[in-house]
Amino acid sequence: MNLSEFSATDSEEIEKLFTKVFSDSEGESEGLLIGTLVRDLVNSTAPDDLYGFLSMDNGKIIGSIFFSRLTFESMISAFILSPVAIHTDYQGQGIGQQLINHGINHLKGSGVELVFTYGDPDFYKRVGFEIISENIAKAPLKLKYPAGWLCQSLVGNRIEPIPGNSFCVSALNHPEYW
């Protein structure tokens, strides 16, 4: 298995991966929704506001993650991890955790202070995230599942309350993702 940064030449294959993985686990409509999110992230997000990483096996993309900028009214450097997909045949082997840790280490080296995500707390706790409330950091949109709002400090500090609102990139700024 090989971990690398996303390249625009991989866009179509990555969109297909996300569509298939989410269709297999959540149904075709969810697969199309997340495939569209990935396409929109890649096509509409400024390069400085998006990091993508891949897991490859024998030249085939088997996993991918994206981090996009999360802006707060205060001057904190933050990104949100969303979405994540590991090919169905490769799930349960720790590839997702390796890919997330690889991406987080890259962000840490780029001076990012906080990484957020919105998802399964049991999974994301395994890679250093902790559940936070919106009293600590307000999500960009209304959360359907508040216990899935998680954060990780990349500078070793306790996560202190961040005043004001947060804003995500336009591709993620739709209620159906929250």
C-alpha positions as CSV (number, residue, x, y, z in Angstrom):
1,M,0.0,0.0,0.0
2,N,1.2,3.4,-0.9
3,L,0.0,6.8,0.5
4,S,0.2,10.0,-1.6
5,E,-1.2,13.4,-2.2
6,F,-4.3,13.8,-4.4
7,S,-3.7,14.9,-8.0
8,A,-6.3,16.5,-10.3
9,T,-5.6,13.7,-12.8
10,D,-7.2,11.3,-10.3
11,S,-10.4,13.2,-10.0
12,E,-12.7,10.9,-12.0
13,E,-11.4,7.7,-10.4
14,I,-11.8,9.2,-6.9
15,E,-15.3,10.4,-7.6
16,K,-16.2,6.9,-8.7
17,L,-14.6,5.4,-5.6
18,F,-16.7,7.6,-3.3
19,T,-19.9,7.0,-5.2
20,K,-19.4,3.2,-5.1
21,V,-18.3,3.0,-1.4
22,F,-21.3,5.1,-0.2
23,S,-23.7,3.4,-2.6
24,D,-22.6,0.0,-1.2
25,S,-23.0,1.1,2.4
26,E,-25.8,3.7,2.4
27,G,-27.7,3.2,-0.9
28,E,-27.4,4.6,-4.3
29,S,-28.8,8.1,-3.5
30,E,-26.2,8.6,-0.8
31,G,-23.5,7.4,-3.1
32,L,-24.5,9.9,-5.8
33,L,-24.7,12.7,-3.1
34,I,-21.1,12.0,-1.8
35,G,-19.7,11.5,-5.3
36,T,-21.1,15.0,-6.2
37,L,-19.6,16.4,-3.0
38,V,-16.2,15.1,-4.1
39,R,-16.5,16.4,-7.6
40,D,-17.6,19.8,-6.2
41,L,-14.7,19.9,-3.7
42,V,-12.2,19.2,-6.4
43,N,-13.6,21.6,-9.0
44,S,-14.7,24.6,-6.8
45,T,-12.2,24.7,-3.9
46,A,-9.1,26.9,-4.1
47,P,-5.9,24.8,-3.9
48,D,-4.9,26.5,-0.6
49,D,-8.2,25.4,0.9
50,L,-8.1,21.7,0.0
51,Y,-5.9,18.8,0.8
52,G,-6.5,15.3,-0.6
53,F,-4.7,12.1,0.0
54,L,-4.9,8.6,-1.6
55,S,-4.2,5.1,-0.7
56,M,-3.0,3.0,-3.6
57,D,-2.6,-0.8,-4.1
58,N,-0.9,-2.0,-7.2
59,G,-1.7,1.3,-9.0
60,K,-5.4,1.3,-8.0
61,I,-6.9,3.9,-5.8
62,I,-8.4,2.0,-2.8
63,G,-8.9,4.9,-0.4
64,S,-9.2,8.7,-0.3
65,I,-9.8,11.5,2.1
66,F,-10.2,15.3,1.8
67,F,-9.6,18.1,4.2
68,S,-11.1,21.5,3.4
69,R,-10.6,24.8,5.1
70,L,-12.9,25.7,8.0
71,T,-12.8,29.4,8.7
72,F,-13.6,31.0,12.1
73,E,-14.2,34.6,12.9
74,S,-11.0,34.3,15.0
75,M,-7.7,33.8,13.3
76,I,-7.3,30.1,13.9
77,S,-6.0,27.7,11.2
78,A,-8.5,24.9,10.9
79,F,-9.6,22.2,8.4
80,I,-12.4,19.7,8.3
81,L,-11.9,16.1,7.3
82,S,-14.7,15.1,5.0
83,P,-15.3,12.8,3.2
84,V,-13.4,9.6,3.7
85,A,-13.8,6.4,1.5
86,I,-12.1,3.1,1.6
87,H,-12.9,0.6,-1.2
88,T,-15.4,-2.0,0.2
89,D,-12.9,-4.9,-0.5
90,Y,-10.3,-3.2,1.7
91,Q,-12.3,-2.1,4.7
92,G,-11.5,-3.3,8.2
93,Q,-7.7,-3.5,7.5
94,G,-6.8,-0.1,9.1
95,I,-6.3,1.6,5.8
96,G,-8.6,4.5,6.8
97,Q,-6.8,5.1,10.0
98,Q,-3.4,5.1,8.2
99,L,-4.7,7.5,5.6
100,I,-6.2,9.8,8.2
101,N,-3.0,9.9,10.2
102,H,-1.0,10.5,7.1
103,G,-3.2,13.5,6.2
104,I,-3.2,14.9,9.7
105,N,0.6,14.7,9.9
106,H,0.8,16.6,6.6
107,L,-1.6,19.3,8.0
108,K,0.4,19.5,11.2
109,G,3.6,20.1,9.1
110,S,1.7,22.9,7.2
111,G,0.9,24.8,10.4
112,V,-2.8,23.8,10.8
113,E,-3.9,24.1,14.5
114,L,-7.2,22.2,14.5
115,V,-8.8,19.5,12.5
116,F,-12.6,18.9,12.7
117,T,-14.8,16.1,11.4
118,Y,-18.4,15.1,11.5
119,G,-19.1,11.4,11.7
120,D,-18.9,8.3,13.8
121,P,-17.3,9.1,17.1
122,D,-16.2,5.5,17.8
123,F,-14.2,5.5,14.5
124,Y,-12.7,8.9,14.8
125,K,-11.7,8.6,18.4
126,R,-9.3,5.9,17.3
127,V,-7.3,8.5,15.3
128,G,-7.2,11.2,18.0
129,F,-10.5,13.1,17.6
130,E,-12.6,14.0,20.6
131,I,-16.3,14.9,20.7
132,I,-16.9,18.6,21.2
133,S,-20.0,20.6,21.6
134,E,-20.9,23.7,19.7
135,N,-20.1,25.6,22.9
136,I,-16.5,24.9,22.0
137,A,-16.7,25.4,18.2
138,K,-19.8,26.2,16.2
139,A,-20.4,24.1,13.2
140,P,-21.0,25.9,9.9
141,L,-24.6,24.5,9.6
142,K,-27.1,22.9,11.8
143,L,-26.0,19.4,12.9
144,K,-28.4,16.5,12.6
145,Y,-26.2,14.4,14.9
146,P,-24.5,16.7,17.4
147,A,-22.5,13.8,19.0
148,G,-20.7,13.4,15.7
149,W,-19.0,16.9,15.9
150,L,-15.4,16.1,16.7
151,C,-12.1,18.0,16.8
152,Q,-8.3,17.3,17.2
153,S,-5.7,19.8,18.2
154,L,-2.5,19.5,16.1
155,V,-0.5,21.8,18.4
156,G,-0.9,19.7,21.5
157,N,-3.1,22.2,23.3
158,R,-6.4,21.6,25.0
159,I,-9.2,22.6,22.7
160,E,-10.4,26.0,23.9
161,P,-13.7,27.6,23.0
162,I,-13.6,29.4,19.7
163,P,-15.8,32.5,19.7
164,G,-18.1,33.3,16.7
165,N,-19.3,31.4,13.7
166,S,-17.5,29.0,11.4
167,F,-17.7,28.8,7.6
168,C,-16.9,25.9,5.3
169,V,-16.0,25.8,1.7
170,S,-18.9,26.2,-0.8
171,A,-18.9,22.5,-1.8
172,L,-19.6,21.5,1.8
173,N,-22.0,24.3,2.6
174,H,-25.2,22.4,2.1
175,P,-27.5,21.1,4.8
176,E,-27.6,17.6,3.5
177,Y,-24.0,17.0,4.5
178,W,-24.6,18.1,8.1
